[in-house]
Amino acid sequence: MELVDDRDAVQRKIDDAIATNNKSLKEISKLNVLIEESKQKKELLFQDFGITKEFREQNLSVSDLSTVERRYYDLLEREFLAELNAKGIDLNLEGKQTKTKTKVGVSMARKRLKI
């Protein structure tokens, strides 16, 4: 009788482990999709700035890369601000759009929204 109970307990543990593993695999799959989307966005951004993959592999200097990255993060910042405005959140930055004030406003908004 005990042997049957032990088998059931072992089978439950195996089933739980499989379920946990499947859940982890689904989470990893979701993360992989997000990573791939991010790579595609970055590639499109490079294309928008006229920087081909071949050029990046052969000739991209550090200063060129930093310029593209700054533009990329500026674009993300503008998208984030637009998203906040769409949600009705105004950072009161109109007329004072210096980079520092914008970054401080975005940083404060992210903290408030826990993003």
C-alpha positions in Angstrom: 0.0 0.0 0.0 2.8 2.4 0.9 4.6 1.6 -2.4 1.5 2.8 -4.4 1.3 6.0 -2.4 5.0 6.7 -3.0 4.6 6.1 -6.7 1.7 8.6 -6.8 3.8 11.1 -4.9 6.8 10.6 -7.2 4.5 11.0 -10.2 3.0 14.2 -8.8 6.6 15.5 -8.3 7.5 14.6 -11.8 4.3 16.3 -13.2 5.0 19.4 -11.1 8.6 19.5 -12.4 7.4 19.1 -16.0 4.8 21.9 -15.5 7.4 24.2 -14.0 9.8 23.4 -16.9 7.1 24.1 -19.5 6.3 27.4 -17.8 10.0 28.4 -17.8 10.3 27.4 -21.5 7.3 29.6 -22.3 8.8 32.6 -20.4 12.1 32.0 -22.3 10.3 31.9 -25.5 8.5 35.2 -24.7 11.9 36.8 -23.9 13.4 35.5 -27.1 10.5 37.1 -29.1 11.1 40.4 -27.3 14.8 40.2 -28.0 14.2 39.5 -31.6 11.8 42.4 -31.9 14.3 44.7 -30.3 17.0 43.5 -32.8 14.7 44.1 -35.7 13.8 47.6 -34.4 17.5 48.4 -34.0 18.2 47.1 -37.5 15.4 49.3 -38.9 16.8 52.3 -37.1 20.2 51.7 -38.6 18.6 51.5 -42.0 16.8 54.8 -41.4 20.1 56.4 -40.7 21.6 54.8 -43.9 24.0 52.6 -42.1 24.1 49.1 -43.7 25.1 46.0 -41.9 28.2 45.6 -44.1 29.3 49.2 -43.2 28.8 48.4 -39.5 30.9 45.2 -39.8 33.7 46.9 -41.6 33.9 50.6 -41.0 31.8 51.7 -38.0 33.9 53.7 -35.7 33.2 54.3 -32.0 32.0 57.8 -32.7 29.6 56.7 -35.4 28.2 54.0 -33.1 27.7 56.4 -30.3 25.9 58.8 -32.6 23.6 56.1 -33.8 23.0 54.9 -30.2 22.2 58.5 -29.1 19.7 58.8 -31.9 18.3 55.4 -31.0 17.8 56.4 -27.3 16.5 59.8 -28.3 13.9 58.0 -30.5 13.0 55.7 -27.6 12.7 58.7 -25.3 10.3 60.4 -27.8 8.3 57.3 -28.1 8.1 57.0 -24.3 7.0 60.7 -24.0 4.4 60.1 -26.7 3.1 57.1 -24.8 2.9 59.1 -21.6 1.0 61.9 -23.4 -1.4 59.3 -24.9 -2.1 58.1 -21.3 -2.8 61.7 -20.3 0.4 62.2 -18.4 2.0 65.6 -19.1 5.5 66.2 -17.9 5.1 70.0 -18.4 8.2 70.2 -20.6 6.8 72.3 -23.4 8.9 75.4 -24.0 11.6 74.0 -21.8 12.7 71.0 -23.9 16.3 71.0 -22.9 17.9 67.5 -22.9 18.6 67.6 -19.2 15.0 68.6 -18.3 13.6 66.0 -20.6 15.7 63.2 -19.2 14.9 64.2 -15.7 11.2 64.3 -16.5 11.3 60.9 -18.2 13.3 59.5 -15.3 10.8 60.8 -12.8 7.8 59.5 -14.9 9.4 56.1 -15.1 9.9 56.0 -11.3 6.3 57.1 -10.8 4.9 54.5 -13.2 7.5 51.9 -12.1 8.6 51.2 -15.6 
